[in-house]
Amino acid sequence: MSVNYSKSVIEKMKTLVSEQSSNPRWSEVFSNCFDNTLETTVKSSEDDVFVITGDIPAMWLRDSSAQIKPYLAIANEDENIKQLIRGLVDRQIKCILIDPYANAFNQTENGHCYHQDLTEMNGWIWERKYEIDSLCYPIELAYLLWKQTGETKQFSKEFKRAAESIIKVFKIEQRHENSSYRFERFDERPEDTLSNHGLGEPCGYTGMTWSGFRPSDDSCTYNYLVPANMFAVVILGYLKEIFTEIFYDKLLVEQANQLKNEINQGIEKWGIVEHQGQKVYAYEVDGLGNYLLMDDANVPSLLAAPYLGYCSIDDEIYQNTRALILSDVNPYYYEGIKLKGIGSEHTPKEYVWPIALSIQGLTTTSQVEKAELLDILVKTDAGTNHMHEGVNVNDPNQYTREWFSWANMMFCTLLLDYLKIGK
């Protein structure tokens, strides 16, 4: 069942974009992408909203939030859209209460799963890769819905319980050696499992919180994933505000604020390193002196730090980092005859992700750069009017995923940002 929403509001938005776009292809692709997520990925009923990734019949906490977030731009004009977003938050909260370590869930308790992994599974869980961002995205969506529309019904008793669970997990994972979480996958890619009998590689205490996997669903090399910890700092700030203004709970305010400060201090002490005489953010560290200089297309990423609300675009360390990760120092930065940008270990070499190109546009103050990136995105869609997961830098007709809902909606977000619509 697809969601009931006002066609007139959607058409109004598409007309507004068409009237203001300097390139007709921008509005053409926007029109397809803005409709597509609602029409193909949202499964709704009176009491439930479930959002699949598109080509997999499961809901990722991360992807579903990113897929629906752009509709905040019309949430004040369409009550059904607003309730759709609230319904998704409610479903995400139920998922977190089922298991805060899982990243993807089934629509029903049907026992379906991606793989028979060695971890604590149940019938609701599609995959149980622990990723910090899985717990951040639903809080961000709930918070932004409040700020955009004034809606507060999402802040239920269950929301508070889930928020307490998130804080508990983040605190446990500051010292991962004390955690019960384990994950092993056999006979698959090495990036799909954790070493050391599912515990992961050794790490020292930093104040940051541990992550088993990146938002690409690939395992971390060093398990303090800096951009994910940046996102955690942001949403702990949101929770502090929610606990203050909605729940009036001073103890939770103090807990959220203390944890936020501990993680941020860990980023500043361990996540900032020297590279050619400049301070930059590392992508991952282990608290034992090891670190990775790189970035990945999936969000949270270092490139996305201002987009997530962690720092300003003109922050010196961010700008140093941006220059590094948009160069061949980053092993996942690719440049060809058709496009250049950041890819991922998750896809073949020489494949750039439209998500990363959209984030590049969302983290620059240059309207010229934004327009150039929008032009590149519509030129490299292989005539599909949709965004893909990864695109070959020399031949856009070679790509992964015919269409990718998260990427579609990131394109829409960039175009709305460029046109200053919904701000």
C-alpha positions as a printed Julia matrix, in Angstrom:
423×3 Matrix{Float64}:
  0.0     0.0     0.0
  1.42    3.42   -0.94
  1.09    6.49    1.24
 -1.87    8.83    0.8
 -0.53   12.29    0.03
 -1.62   15.43   -1.75
 -0.7    15.28   -5.43
 -1.27   19.02   -5.65
  1.43   19.78   -3.07
  3.91   17.53   -4.86
  3.03   19.1    -8.22
  3.37   22.59   -6.72
  6.87   21.75   -5.53
  7.82   20.29   -8.91
  6.46   23.37  -10.71
  8.41   25.68   -8.39
 11.61   23.75   -9.09
 10.92   23.79  -12.84
 10.34   27.54  -12.88
 13.56   28.3   -11.03
 15.91   25.72  -12.58
 18.37   27.08  -15.14
 18.87   23.6   -16.65
 15.65   21.81  -17.71
 17.24   18.44  -16.93
 17.46   19.41  -13.27
 13.68   19.66  -12.92
 13.14   16.58  -15.09
 15.27   14.41  -12.84
 13.85   16.07   -9.71
 10.32   15.31  -10.85
 11.09   11.62  -11.25
 13.08   11.31   -8.05
 10.71   13.28   -5.81
  7.78   11.08   -6.83
  9.7     7.83   -6.87
 10.4     7.4    -3.16
  6.77    7.88   -2.14
  5.48    5.68   -4.93
  7.9     2.77   -4.69
  9.48    2.55   -1.22
  6.83    3.62    1.29
  4.58    0.89    2.68
  1.95    2.48    4.92
 -1.21    1.62    6.81
 -3.23    3.45    9.44
 -0.83    2.53   12.21
  2.51    1.85   10.5
  4.99    3.33    8.05
  7.72    1.11    6.6
 10.26    2.39    4.07
 12.32   -0.1     2.06
 15.62    0.87    0.43
 14.19    0.24   -3.01
 15.64   -3.01   -4.27
 15.8    -4.83   -0.92
 12.6    -5.65    1.03
 14.0    -4.38    4.34
 14.17   -1.03    6.12
 17.51    0.46    7.08
 17.25    3.03    9.88
 19.78    5.18    8.03
 18.42    4.95    4.51
 14.76    5.35    5.46
 15.53    8.6     7.3
 17.57    9.97    4.4
 14.9     8.93    1.89
 12.1    10.74    3.72
 13.99   13.77    5.09
 13.56   15.94    1.93
  9.77   15.81    2.34
 10.15   18.03    5.4
 10.16   20.85    2.83
  6.42   20.28    2.23
  5.39   18.88    5.62
  3.7    22.13    6.67
  1.59   22.12    3.5
  0.47   18.49    3.58
 -0.74   16.96    6.83
 -0.44   13.45    5.35
  3.25   14.02    4.59
  3.8    15.28    8.11
  2.09   12.22    9.56
  4.06    9.99    7.19
  7.3    11.35    8.65
  5.99   10.99   12.2
  4.85    7.45   11.43
  8.29    6.55   10.15
  9.89    7.91   13.33
  7.47    5.82   15.39
  8.39    2.69   13.43
 12.11    3.44   13.76
 11.72    3.85   17.5
 10.03    0.44   17.69
 12.99   -1.01   15.79
 15.53    0.52   18.15
 13.61   -0.9    21.11
 13.68   -4.35   19.47
 17.47   -4.18   19.15
 19.65   -1.03   19.17
 22.52   -2.97   17.56
 20.63   -3.87   14.37
 20.86   -1.75   11.23
 18.03   -3.18    9.1
 14.61   -4.64    9.93
 11.78   -6.67    8.38
  8.28   -5.27    7.99
  6.89   -8.19   10.01
  8.43  -10.72   12.37
  8.99  -13.11    9.46
 12.52  -14.31   10.19
 13.9   -13.13    6.84
 17.53  -12.07    6.89
 20.3   -11.16    4.51
 22.64  -13.87    5.8
 22.84  -16.44    8.57
 25.26  -14.5    10.76
 26.73  -15.44   14.11
 25.14  -12.78   16.31
 21.98  -12.39   18.42
 19.23  -12.41   15.79
 15.44  -12.45   16.06
 12.57  -12.56   13.59
 12.38   -8.8    13.14
 16.02   -8.3    12.15
 17.18   -8.33    8.52
 20.78   -7.51    9.45
 22.57   -6.84   12.73
 25.61   -4.8    11.79
 26.15   -2.26   14.54
 26.63    1.21   13.07
 26.5     4.4    15.14
 24.58    6.26   12.45
 21.67    3.8    12.66
 20.88    5.31   16.05
 21.55    8.9    14.97
 19.34    9.22   11.9
 15.95    8.59   13.61
 16.75   11.14   16.33
 17.73   13.69   13.67
 14.49   13.09   11.74
 12.35   13.38   14.88
 14.12   16.59   15.88
 13.89   18.21   12.43
 10.19   17.32   12.2
  9.68   19.2    15.48
 11.66   22.22   14.34
 10.11   22.34   10.87
  6.46   21.81   11.81
  6.08   22.07   15.58
  4.94   18.43   15.71
  5.73   16.77   19.05
  3.62   13.59   18.99
  6.73   11.62   17.99
  8.16   12.31   21.45
  6.31    9.46   23.13
  7.18    7.29   26.13
  8.66    4.83   23.64
 10.81    7.59   22.12
 12.17    8.42   25.56
 12.94    4.75   26.25
 14.71    4.45   22.9
 16.71    7.62   23.57
 17.79    6.21   26.93
 18.79    2.98   25.15
 20.88    4.94   22.64
 22.74    6.73   25.42
 23.28    3.41   27.2
 24.69    1.74   24.07
 26.94    4.7    23.25
 28.32    4.59   26.8
 28.84    0.81   26.74
 30.67    1.12   23.43
 33.07    3.72   24.8
 34.72    0.62   26.27
 33.9    -2.01   23.7
 35.84   -4.71   25.53
 32.95   -4.75   28.03
 30.29   -5.1    25.33
 28.34   -8.28   24.6
 27.99   -7.38   20.91
 29.61   -9.82   18.49
 29.21  -10.25   14.74
 30.66  -12.85   12.39
 29.72  -13.64    8.79
 31.28  -16.61    7.06
 32.04  -17.32    3.4
 31.46  -13.73    2.27
 33.56  -10.6     1.7
 36.07   -9.91    4.5
 34.48   -6.45    4.87
 31.26   -8.15    5.98
 32.56   -9.56    9.23
 34.44   -8.57   12.39
 37.76  -10.13   13.34
 38.77  -11.61   16.69
 35.76  -13.95   16.93
 33.36  -11.11   16.17
 34.74   -8.66   18.72
 36.79   -6.59   16.29
 40.36   -5.34   16.53
 41.8    -4.05   19.84
 41.3    -0.38   20.62
 42.11    1.98   23.46
 39.78    4.29   25.37
 39.33    7.69   23.69
 35.98    8.98   24.92
 34.52    8.27   21.48
 32.04    5.45   20.99
 32.88    2.28   19.04
 31.28    1.26   15.74
 31.51   -2.18   14.17
 30.64   -1.02   10.68
 30.66    2.06    8.49
 27.47    3.51    6.96
 28.49    1.56    3.84
 27.79   -1.59    5.91
 31.49   -2.48    5.51
 33.49   -3.22    8.64
 35.68   -0.52   10.14
 39.44   -0.91    9.98
 39.84    1.11   13.19
 36.62    1.16   15.15
 36.4     4.75   16.3
 34.67    6.03   13.18
 35.19    9.79   13.41
 32.35   11.07   11.16
 29.87    8.77   12.92
 31.06   10.14   16.26
 30.56   13.65   14.88
 26.95   12.71   14.11
 26.59   11.29   17.63
 27.73   14.62   19.08
 25.08   16.42   17.03
 22.17   14.17   17.98
 23.17   14.14   21.66
 22.79   17.91   21.46
 19.33   17.36   19.97
 18.45   14.93   22.76
 19.63   17.43   25.38
 17.17   19.95   23.91
 14.36   17.39   23.67
 14.91   16.21   27.26
 14.87   19.86   28.39
 11.87   21.21   26.47
  9.68   18.14   25.99
 10.37   15.69   28.81
 11.65   18.08   31.52
 14.12   15.43   32.68
 17.2    17.05   34.21
 19.0    13.73   34.76
 18.76   12.79   31.08
 19.8    16.3    30.1
 22.95   15.88   32.17
 23.63   12.39   30.8
 23.24   13.5    27.18
 25.4    16.57   27.72
 28.17   14.67   29.53
 28.33   11.98   26.86
 28.28   14.61   24.11
 31.25   16.35   25.69
 33.19   13.11   26.21
 32.76   12.06   22.6
 33.61   15.5    21.27
 36.73   15.7    23.42
 37.7    12.29   22.03
 37.32   13.59   18.48
 39.43   16.65   19.25
 42.16   14.64   20.99
 42.31   11.51   18.83
 40.43   12.3    15.63
 42.52   15.3    14.57
 45.94   14.46   13.13
 48.75   16.29   11.35
 49.14   15.89    7.59
 51.8    17.88    5.75
 51.83   20.51    8.45
 48.05   20.9     8.6
 45.46   19.61   11.06
 42.9    17.31    9.46
 40.25   14.88   10.63
 41.08   11.2    10.33
 38.33    8.9     9.1
 38.99    6.17   11.68
 41.29    5.79   14.68
 41.86    3.05   17.25
 43.09    4.98   20.29
 46.4     3.15   20.01
 48.06    5.52   17.55
 46.7     4.13   14.28
 44.49    6.12   11.92
 43.14    6.25    8.36
 43.3     9.28    6.09
 40.35    8.7     3.74
 36.66    9.28    3.28
 33.78    7.14    2.05
 30.79    8.2    -0.04
 28.25    7.02    2.52
 26.93    9.51    5.07
 28.02   10.23    7.79
 31.29   11.09    6.1
 34.01   13.62    6.82
 32.84   15.57    3.78
 29.35   15.75    5.32
 30.43   17.19    8.69
 28.83   20.64    8.11
 25.75   19.1     6.5
 25.24   17.01    9.64
 25.64   20.11   11.81
 28.95   19.24   13.46
 30.96   22.24   12.25
 30.71   25.25    9.96
 31.69   25.04    6.3
 34.47   27.58    6.81
 36.01   25.73    9.78
 39.76   25.56    9.11
 40.23   21.89   10.03
 37.2    20.95    7.94
 38.52   22.87    4.94
 41.92   21.18    5.31
 40.17   17.82    5.48
 37.94   18.63    2.52
 40.97   19.44    0.35
 42.6    16.15    1.38
 39.62   13.87    0.78
 38.85   15.5    -2.58
 42.32   14.53   -3.77
 44.2    11.35   -4.58
 45.39   11.16   -0.96
 41.97    9.64   -0.36
 42.1     6.07   -1.75
 38.39    6.32   -2.63
 38.68    9.54   -4.63
 38.45    8.85   -8.34
 38.86   11.11  -11.36
 38.04   10.26  -14.98
 36.99   11.88  -18.22
 33.3    12.18  -17.26
 33.28   12.9   -13.55
 35.34   12.99  -10.39
 34.51   12.53   -6.74
 34.37   10.1    -3.83
 33.43    6.44   -4.13
 33.45    3.57   -1.66
 35.02    0.27   -0.81
 31.46   -1.01   -1.2
 31.52   -0.57   -5.0
 34.15   -1.13   -7.72
 37.18    1.12   -8.12
 36.71    4.14  -10.4
 33.04    4.43   -9.4
 31.91    7.77   -7.91
 28.74    8.0    -5.85
 26.04   10.6    -6.65
 25.41   10.77   -2.89
 28.96   12.06   -2.38
 28.59   14.56   -5.24
 25.38   15.84   -3.64
 27.11   16.17   -0.26
 29.97   18.03   -1.95
 27.4    20.52   -3.22
 25.65   20.78    0.13
 28.92   21.63    1.88
 30.07   24.51   -0.3
 28.97   28.14   -0.19
 29.67   28.51   -3.92
 26.53   28.59   -6.06
 28.76   28.03   -9.08
 30.1    24.76   -7.64
 26.59   23.63   -6.7
 25.38   24.26  -10.26
 28.37   22.45  -11.75
 27.66   19.41   -9.57
 23.97   19.42  -10.47
 24.94   19.5   -14.15
 27.33   16.57  -13.66
 24.68   14.55  -11.81
 22.08   14.86  -14.57
 24.67   14.27  -17.3
 25.78   10.98  -15.75
 22.42    9.33  -15.0
 22.71    7.16  -18.15
 19.41    8.56  -19.4
 17.4     6.97  -16.58
 16.27   10.2   -14.84
 17.33    8.55  -11.58
 20.47    8.53   -9.5
 22.53    5.38   -9.12
 24.65    4.02   -6.3
 28.01    4.32   -8.11
 28.89    5.57  -11.6
 32.01    4.77  -13.63
 34.13    7.91  -13.97
 34.85    7.21  -17.65
 31.57    5.68  -18.78
 28.31    6.71  -17.0
 26.5     3.86  -18.73
 28.32    1.58  -16.3
 26.77    1.93  -12.86
 25.62   -0.01   -9.81
 21.87   -0.08   -9.01
 19.4     0.99  -11.68
 18.01    3.44   -9.16
 18.82    4.12   -5.54
 16.24    5.95   -3.43
 18.75    7.49   -1.0
 20.77    8.9    -3.92
 17.59   10.15   -5.63
 16.61   12.12   -2.57
 20.1    13.53   -2.01
 19.92   14.97   -5.53
 16.57   16.52   -4.64
 18.06   17.96   -1.45
 20.94   19.56   -3.35
 18.63   21.12   -5.94
 16.28   22.49   -3.25
 19.32   23.88   -1.45
 20.64   25.52   -4.63
 17.24   27.09   -5.35
 16.83   28.05   -1.68
 13.45   26.33   -1.53
 12.14   25.09    1.8
 14.58   27.13    3.88
